[in-house]
Structure formats: C-alpha cells, structure tokens
Amino acid sequence: MSSQPDINAVIEKAQEEEKRWNWLAAAKLYEQELQSETLAGSSAAELWEKTGFCYSRASQQAKKLEDFKNLREQAVEAYRRAAKTFDKEGSLQSPSRTAQCKAIAEYLHSWLVSDPAEKRKMLDKCLEFGNESLKAYENAGDKLGYGKMCNDQLLCLLDRLQVASDSQEMKSIAQEGIDCADKGTAVLSKLGDKKELLRAHFLASLQSWYAHGCLENREELMNRSLNYSEKALKLLMEVDDPYYAAMSNWAAAFSRLLFTEKVESALSYAEEMLRQGNSVRDNYLKGVASYVLAFATNWMILKEENPDKRKQGHEKIVQHAEDAIRHLKLVAQDFFIAEIYLFYTETYSSLAREVAITPKEKRFLLEKAVEIGRIGLKHAISSGSLDATGSTLHALSKALHFYSNLETGKEEKTKLLEEALTHRNEYVDIVRTAFPSNDWILGVGKSYEGLIKADLTRIETDNIKKTSL
C-alpha cells in the first residue's frame, strides 16, 4: 500500500508531465496510483476522470491510427470506471458526476465508430447522459458543474449536427446547441472560472457558425458567432492554454471568413491555430487548422485576379489539404477529411483550367481531380454527413464534367458524363433533403445538371434518349 506522501509525489510528477503535454506519461502515472488501496470514493473517481482526460489527449498525439484507437479506448474505459466509482460513492454530487462521465465516455467512443447510424445512437446516448447530468447539477445548485457540463454537451451537439439525417433534425440539433450555449455562458459569466468561460465562448461561436447554415435567423447567428469569437479572443489574453488558444483561433477564423470581408485575418487566425496545434502535437488541431487554411486560401483565390498569385494559392491549397488529410486520418475524422476533399478536388480542376497549357497537362490534372474526388466521396459517405457528402459530390461531378471535354471518343465521353450526371443528381437530392430552403445552392446544382445534360444530348444519337435528356 502506498503512503499518502508517495501518492502526492507521483501525482505531482504526473501534473508536471501534463504541463509538458506528455499526456500518455501522465495517464500512466495516474493509473499507477489508482492501484493503491489508499484511494477510494471521490478521490479515486476524480483520478479515474483525470486519467481518462489524459488518455483522450494522448490519443490525439498518436503517430499511428491503431495507437489512437487503443488510447481512445483506454480513455473511454477510464471515464466509465470514474462513473462507476462516483455512483458507488452516493454523495450529493454523485448523480451529476456519474452522468457526466458516462456522457464523456460515449462522446469519446463515438470517434471510434465508423458506421454513421451507430455514431448517431452513441451521440444521442451522450446527449441523454448530458441532460441527466445538467438536471442533477441544477438540483444540487452546482453552477460551475452545470456550466462545464453545458460545454461538454456543446461538443457532442456539434458532432451530432454533422450526422443529422435531414433538415428538420439539423434545425432541431442546431437550436438545441444555441440554447445550450446560452445557458452555459449565462452561468459561467457570473463565476470566476475564466478558462471554462473561454471554452464556452469559442464553442458558442462555432455552434452559431454551424447553425447559420441550418436556421432561418441568419443575421442573428452571424452576429453571435462574431461576438462570441471576440469575447474568446479577449479572454484568451488572460488564459494560458494552447488547446483553448487553438480552438479560439478556429472560431475567429471561421467567423471572419464567412461573416466579414477580412479573409486575410481569417488566414492569420488559422495559422495561429496551426502553431498552437503543433506546440502540443495534437493531430486533430493540426488537421482542422490545415483544413481552415485551405478554406481561407480558397476564398482569397476567388478574389485574386493575378494568375501567378492564383497558381500559388492553388499550390498552397494542395499542400494544406495533404497536411490536413495526413493529420486527420490519425484521429479517424472522416467528416473533416471529406470537407477538405472539396478544396482538394476543385483545386486540381482549377489548375487544369487555369494553369495547364497542353492537353496532356490538362488530362493529368483532371484525372487527378477525379481520382481525389472519388476518394473524398468514400470518406464523406463514411462520415454520414449530408453537408460533406454534398460538397464532395459537387466537386467530383464538376471534375468528371470538365474531364469529359477532353475526350473525343463517344463511349468514354458518355461514360464520364453519365457518372457526372449521377453524382449531380445525388447532390441535388441531398440539397433538397438537408437545405430545402436554400434556393441558391439548389440552383447551382440544377444549373450544372443542365450543362451535363446538354453535353449528353449533343452526342446522343438515340432520339428517345435525347428527348428524355
């Protein structure tokens, strides 16, 4: 049996490892102390909770996907052990802490699930436990615990929104996220925990950003995203945490990119997010930062008239996309991988149209665009995200259509156009399912559909088929 001084010494050593972002070493030290019979009740439960947190962070530093999965599973198990230990304790805080640990375990486990339907069920279970925890915190009068649980709930709601099955579900989840953010920020703004308030602000900003595409009060959501981002950046000056700095810069980049004309500032925030992600060796943060960099660079190219600068921008997007995919594969993030493939595919299509001179160069680049688009579509389907799938279908259909223009043989040209039309129709179906009130993106889809059909009509000799087109 370890003595209390020995336990304290090991815990202090673990805390030092945390400060150096050595999460696996910290987790193992905490786990070592949990073998001691000295720890029991809430002390043991809190240490299991801490162990789960460290294993979770360690999983995002893994250099192999298999290591990520193993460490993530250890994090899930640690949180489940924490939940059981809190439950056995039977104190006033037990119901809230038990449900919270169960919710976090479900959330962490959802990253390991490849089937979208199973992921939905797991995230719904997370939300169920989260609501149970919130009610228990409210009954106990624990405002800080309530605010922290709101933040945990927001993370789950963001992931749940990604796998929503239709527009109604998207609206419901988005509104639930807005309501949860309001409750969390209202409580935490009256307390002294600046770190947790910072977390609430950047999560509320991101929640508003994603809700902007689902709900009708878009101007209000735009202002919410910007305002919460500003609050996060201001509070960040008082909080020393590279993880929260990265997330705050993500929110800042997104809100400025979509809701202002300050695209250059969005790029700067994305670069800072990447710097912070690199400092803590976190694959998720590095991957998302690279995705945001590609996103921002793409928007800058849209306004750039200088052909040389456009070419440089396209080359940067390719690099950012490859970086994002490399990092995000290590944390099994099909949603963001699929989202980056939109820019990855479209960039090769743009290089073929704007930069390539010879037919051979154009063919090579468009073949690459089609190849990349097909890979991206696999990730999109695996993610279960309507948004990611629609984006990837759009880019792939365009690449196939452009590629068909290089083909002179009727059979191969028809084959490419028919595949382009199939994916364009799938895109239109997704828009009608997920964004039925967005006439603009539906119009874009129908316009491209018409262009493909026109090309098919020109090469079709069968009058019946030509009429149907």
C-alpha positions in Angstrom: 0.0 0.0 0.0 1.4 3.4 -0.9 1.6 6.1 1.7 -0.1 9.5 1.2 3.2 11.3 0.7 4.2 8.8 -2.0 0.8 9.2 -3.7 1.2 13.0 -3.7 4.7 12.8 -5.2 3.5 10.6 -8.1 0.5 12.9 -8.7 2.8 15.9 -8.7 5.1 14.2 -11.2 2.0 13.4 -13.4 1.0 17.1 -13.3 4.5 18.1 -14.4 4.1 15.7 -17.4 0.8 17.4 -18.2 2.5 20.8 -18.3 4.8 19.5 -20.9 1.9 18.0 -22.9 3.2 14.5 -22.2 -0.3 13.1 -21.8 0.5 9.4 -22.1 3.1 9.6 -19.4 0.7 11.5 -17.1 -2.1 9.0 -17.7 0.2 6.0 -16.8 1.3 7.8 -13.6 -2.3 8.4 -12.6 -3.2 4.9 -13.4 -0.3 3.6 -11.3 -1.7 5.5 -8.3 -5.2 4.1 -8.9 -3.8 0.7 -8.0 -3.2 2.0 -4.5 -5.7 0.9 -1.9 -5.3 4.3 -0.2 -7.5 6.0 -2.8 -11.3 5.5 -2.6 -14.6 7.2 -3.1 -14.5 10.6 -4.8 -10.7 10.8 -4.8 -10.4 7.6 -6.8 -13.3 8.7 -9.1 -11.7 12.1 -9.8 -8.4 10.4 -10.6 -10.1 8.0 -13.0 -11.7 11.0 -14.6 -8.3 12.7 -14.8 -6.8 9.5 -16.3 -9.5 9.4 -19.0 -8.8 13.0 -19.9 -5.1 12.4 -20.2 -5.6 9.3 -22.4 -8.0 11.3 -24.5 -5.4 14.0 -25.1 -2.7 11.3 -25.6 -4.8 9.6 -28.3 -4.7 12.8 -30.4 -0.9 12.8 -30.3 -0.7 9.2 -31.6 1.6 8.6 -34.6 -0.5 5.6 -35.8 -4.2 5.1 -36.2 -4.1 1.9 -34.3 -2.4 3.7 -31.4 -5.1 6.4 -31.5 -7.8 3.7 -31.2 -6.1 1.9 -28.4 -5.5 5.1 -26.4 -9.0 6.3 -27.1 -10.4 3.0 -25.8 -8.4 3.4 -22.6 -9.8 6.9 -22.2 -13.4 5.5 -22.6 -12.7 2.8 -20.0 -11.2 5.3 -17.6 -14.3 7.5 -17.8 -16.6 4.5 -17.3 -14.6 3.5 -14.2 -14.9 7.0 -13.0 -18.7 6.9 -13.5 -19.0 3.6 -11.5 -16.8 5.0 -8.7 -18.8 8.2 -8.4 -22.0 6.2 -8.5 -20.9 4.0 -5.6 -19.9 7.0 -3.5 -23.5 8.1 -3.1 -22.8 11.8 -2.3 -24.8 14.8 -3.3 -22.6 15.2 -6.4 -22.7 11.6 -7.4 -25.7 11.7 -9.9 -24.3 14.7 -11.8 -20.7 13.5 -11.9 -21.7 9.9 -12.8 -23.9 11.0 -15.7 -21.2 13.5 -16.9 -18.5 10.8 -17.0 -20.9 8.5 -18.9 -21.6 11.2 -21.4 -17.9 11.9 -22.0 -17.3 8.2 -22.4 -19.9 8.0 -25.1 -18.6 11.0 -26.9 -15.0 9.8 -26.9 -16.2 6.3 -28.1 -18.1 7.9 -31.0 -14.8 8.8 -32.6 -14.0 5.1 -32.9 -17.3 4.2 -34.7 -17.3 4.0 -38.5 -21.0 3.3 -39.1 -23.0 6.6 -39.2 -26.1 5.0 -37.7 -24.2 3.7 -34.8 -22.5 7.0 -34.3 -25.8 8.8 -34.1 -27.0 6.3 -31.5 -23.9 6.8 -29.4 -24.0 10.6 -29.6 -27.7 10.5 -28.7 -26.8 8.5 -25.7 -24.1 11.1 -24.9 -26.8 13.8 -25.0 -29.1 11.8 -22.9 -26.5 11.4 -20.1 -25.6 15.0 -20.6 -29.1 16.2 -19.9 -29.3 13.9 -16.9 -26.1 15.5 -15.6 -27.3 19.0 -16.2 -30.5 18.3 -14.3 -28.6 16.8 -11.4 -26.2 19.8 -11.3 -29.1 22.2 -11.3 -30.8 20.3 -8.4 -27.6 20.3 -6.4 -27.1 24.1 -7.0 -23.7 23.5 -8.6 -23.4 26.3 -11.1 -19.8 25.7 -12.1 -20.5 22.0 -12.7 -23.6 23.0 -14.7 -21.6 25.4 -16.9 -18.8 22.8 -17.5 -21.4 20.2 -18.5 -23.0 22.7 -20.9 -19.6 22.9 -22.6 -19.3 19.2 -22.8 -22.8 19.0 -24.2 -21.9 21.5 -26.9 -19.0 19.3 -28.2 -21.4 16.4 -28.6 -24.0 18.6 -30.3 -21.5 19.8 -32.8 -20.6 16.2 -33.7 -24.3 15.2 -33.7 -25.1 18.0 -36.2 -22.6 16.6 -38.6 -24.6 13.3 -38.9 -28.1 14.7 -38.9 -30.3 12.8 -41.3 -32.4 15.7 -42.7 -33.2 19.4 -42.5 -35.6 19.1 -39.6 -33.2 17.1 -37.5 -30.4 19.6 -38.4 -32.7 22.5 -37.2 -33.6 20.8 -34.0 -30.0 19.9 -33.1 -28.7 23.4 -34.1 -31.4 25.1 -31.9 -30.5 22.8 -29.0 -26.9 23.9 -29.4 -27.8 27.5 -29.4 -30.0 27.1 -26.2 -27.2 25.1 -24.5 -24.6 27.8 -25.3 -26.9 30.5 -23.9 -27.4 28.6 -20.7 -23.7 27.8 -20.3 -22.4 31.3 -21.0 -25.1 32.9 -18.7 -24.0 30.7 -15.8 -20.2 30.9 -16.4 -20.1 34.6 -17.0 -21.2 35.1 -13.3 -18.4 32.8 -11.9 -14.7 33.3 -11.7 -13.5 30.4 -13.9 -12.0 32.2 -16.9 -10.8 29.1 -18.5 -14.2 27.5 -18.6 -15.8 30.7 -19.7 -13.3 30.9 -22.6 -14.3 27.4 -23.6 -17.9 28.4 -23.5 -17.2 31.5 -25.8 -15.4 29.7 -28.5 -17.8 26.8 -28.5 -20.8 29.2 -28.7 -19.1 30.9 -31.7 -18.6 27.6 -33.5 -22.1 26.5 -32.7 -23.5 29.7 -34.1 -21.3 29.3 -37.2 -22.6 25.8 -38.0 -26.2 26.7 -37.1 -26.1 29.5 -39.6 -26.5 27.0 -42.4 -29.5 25.3 -40.7 -31.6 28.0 -39.1 -33.5 31.0 -40.5 -32.3 33.8 -38.2 -29.0 34.0 -40.1 -28.1 37.6 -39.3 -28.5 37.0 -35.6 -26.4 33.8 -35.8 -23.8 35.7 -37.8 -23.5 38.4 -35.1 -23.5 35.7 -32.3 -20.6 33.9 -33.9 -18.6 37.1 -34.3 -19.4 38.4 -30.9 -18.6 35.2 -29.0 -15.4 34.9 -31.0 -14.4 38.4 -30.0 -15.1 37.6 -26.3 -13.0 34.4 -26.6 -10.0 36.3 -28.1 -10.2 38.9 -25.4 -10.4 36.4 -22.6 -7.6 34.4 -24.2 -5.2 37.1 -23.2 -5.8 36.1 -19.5 -5.8 32.3 -20.0 -2.6 30.3 -20.8 -3.8 27.2 -22.6 -2.6 26.3 -26.1 -5.6 23.9 -26.7 -8.1 26.7 -26.0 -6.0 29.1 -27.9 -6.2 26.9 -30.9 -10.0 26.5 -30.6 -10.4 30.3 -30.1 -8.5 30.9 -33.3 -10.5 28.4 -35.1 -13.7 30.2 -34.1 -12.1 33.5 -35.1 -11.0 32.2 -38.5 -14.4 30.7 -39.3 -16.5 33.7 -38.2 -14.3 36.2 -40.1 -14.1 34.0 -43.2 -17.9 33.7 -43.6 -19.3 36.8 -42.0 -16.8 39.6 -42.9 -14.6 40.7 -45.7 -11.5 40.2 -43.6 -10.3 37.0 -45.3 -6.7 37.8 -44.7 -7.3 37.9 -40.9 -9.1 34.6 -41.1 -5.9 33.2 -42.7 -3.8 34.6 -39.8 -6.1 33.1 -37.2 -5.8 29.7 -39.0 -2.1 30.0 -39.0 -2.1 30.7 -35.3 -4.4 27.7 -34.7 -1.8 25.5 -36.5 1.0 26.9 -34.5 -0.8 26.1 -31.2 -1.7 22.6 -32.5 1.9 22.0 -33.4 3.1 23.1 -30.0 1.0 20.4 -28.2 1.5 17.8 -31.0 -2.3 17.4 -31.4 -3.3 15.7 -34.7 -6.9 16.9 -34.5 -6.0 20.5 -34.0 -3.3 20.4 -36.7 -5.7 18.7 -39.1 -8.5 21.1 -38.6 -6.2 24.1 -38.8 -4.8 22.9 -42.2 -8.4 22.5 -43.3 -9.3 26.0 -42.3 -6.1 27.3 -44.0 -7.2 25.6 -47.3 -10.7 27.1 -46.8 -9.4 30.6 -46.3 -6.9 30.3 -49.1 -9.6 29.2 -51.5 -11.7 32.3 -50.6 -8.7 34.5 -51.2 -8.2 33.0 -54.7 -11.8 33.8 -55.6 -11.0 37.5 -55.3 -7.5 37.3 -56.8 -7.1 38.4 -60.4 -3.3 37.9 -60.8 -2.8 34.5 -62.5 0.5 33.9 -60.9 -0.9 34.5 -57.4 -3.9 32.3 -58.2 -1.5 29.5 -59.1 0.5 30.0 -55.9 -2.8 29.9 -54.0 -3.8 26.6 -55.6 -0.5 25.1 -54.8 -0.9 26.1 -51.2 -4.3 24.5 -51.0 -2.9 21.2 -52.3 -0.3 21.3 -49.5 -2.8 22.3 -46.8 -5.2 19.6 -48.0 -2.5 16.9 -47.9 -1.4 18.1 -44.4 -5.0 18.0 -43.2 -5.7 14.5 -44.5 -2.5 13.2 -43.1 -3.2 14.5 -39.6 -7.0 13.8 -39.6 -6.5 10.2 -40.7 -4.6 9.6 -37.4 -7.7 10.6 -35.4 -10.4 9.0 -37.7 -12.1 12.2 -38.6 -13.9 11.3 -41.8 -16.1 14.4 -41.6 -13.3 16.9 -41.8 -11.3 14.7 -44.3 -14.3 14.8 -46.6 -14.7 18.5 -46.2 -11.1 19.1 -47.2 -11.6 17.0 -50.3 -13.9 19.7 -51.7 -11.0 22.1 -52.0 -8.5 19.4 -52.9 -10.6 18.2 -55.8 -11.6 21.6 -57.0 -8.1 22.9 -56.9 -6.9 20.3 -59.4 -9.8 21.1 -61.6 -8.9 24.8 -61.4 -5.2 24.1 -62.2 -6.3 22.2 -65.3 -8.4 25.0 -66.5 -6.3 28.0 -65.5 -2.6 26.8 -65.4 -2.2 23.8 -67.7 -1.3 24.6 -71.3 -1.1 21.3 -73.2 -3.9 18.8 -73.5 -1.6 16.3 -71.8 -1.1 18.5 -68.7 -4.9 19.2 -68.6 -5.6 15.5 -68.8 -3.2 14.6 -66.0 -4.6 17.3 -63.7 -8.3 16.3 -64.3 -7.5 12.6 -63.9 -6.0 13.6 -60.6 -9.1 15.7 -59.7 -11.4 12.7 -60.4 -9.2 10.3 -58.5 -9.1 12.6 -55.5 -12.9 13.3 -55.7 -13.7 9.6 -55.7 -11.6 9.0 -52.6 -13.2 12.0 -50.9 -16.7 10.6 -51.6 -15.8 7.4 -49.7 -14.8 9.5 -46.7 -18.0 11.6 -47.0 -20.2 8.5 -47.1 -18.4 7.0 -44.1 -18.8 10.3 -42.2 -22.6 10.2 -42.5 -22.6 13.9 -43.1 -25.1 15.3 -45.7 -23.0 18.5 -45.9 -19.7 16.7 -46.5 -21.3 14.3 -49.0 -23.0 17.1 -50.9 -19.8 19.1 -51.1 -17.8 16.2 -52.3 -20.4 15.2 -54.9 -20.4 18.7 -56.2 -16.6 18.8 -56.7 -16.4 15.3 -58.2 -19.3 15.9 -60.7 -17.5 19.1 -61.9 -14.2 17.3 -62.3 -15.9 14.5 -64.3 -17.7 17.0 -66.5 -14.5 19.0 -67.2 -12.6 15.8 -67.9 -15.3 14.7 -70.4 -14.5 17.8 -72.5 -11.0 16.3 -73.2 -12.5 13.0 -74.5 -13.2 12.7 -78.2 -14.4 9.1 -78.2 -18.1 8.8 -77.8 -18.1 5.8 -75.5 -15.6 7.2 -72.9 -17.1 10.7 -73.1 -20.6 9.3 -72.5 -19.4 7.3 -69.6 -17.8 10.3 -67.9 -20.8 12.5 -68.5 -23.2 9.8 -67.1 -21.1 9.5 -64.0 -21.0 13.3 -63.6 -24.8 13.4 -64.0 -25.4 10.6 -61.5 -23.3 12.5 -58.9 -25.0 15.8 -59.8 -28.4 14.2 -59.2 -27.3 12.8 -55.9 -26.1 16.3 -55.0 -29.5 17.8 -55.8 -31.2 15.1 -53.8 -29.0 15.9 -50.8 -29.7 19.7 -51.1 -33.4 19.0 -51.1 -33.0 16.8 -48.0 -30.6 19.0 -46.0 -31.1 22.5 -47.3 -34.6 22.7 -48.9 -34.9 26.4 -48.4 -31.6 27.3 -49.9 -32.6 28.2 -53.4 -29.1 29.3 -54.4 -27.2 26.0 -53.8 -30.2 24.1 -55.4 -29.9 26.5 -58.4 -26.2 25.8 -58.7 -26.9 22.1 -58.7 -29.6 22.3 -61.3 -27.5 24.6 -63.5 -24.7 22.1 -63.6 -27.2 19.3 -64.2 -28.5 21.2 -67.2 -25.0 21.7 -68.7 -24.2 18.0 -68.3 -27.5 17.0 -70.0 -26.8 19.4 -72.8 -23.5 17.8 -73.5 -25.0 14.3 -73.4 -27.7 15.5 -75.8 -25.1 16.6 -78.3 -23.5 13.2 -78.5 -26.7 11.1 -78.2 -27.9 9.6 -81.4 -31.0 7.8 -79.9 -33.9 10.2 -80.3 -35.8 8.8 -77.4 -32.9 9.1 -75.0 -32.2 12.6 -76.4 -35.8 13.7 -75.7 -35.6 12.4 -72.2 -32.5 14.4 -71.5 
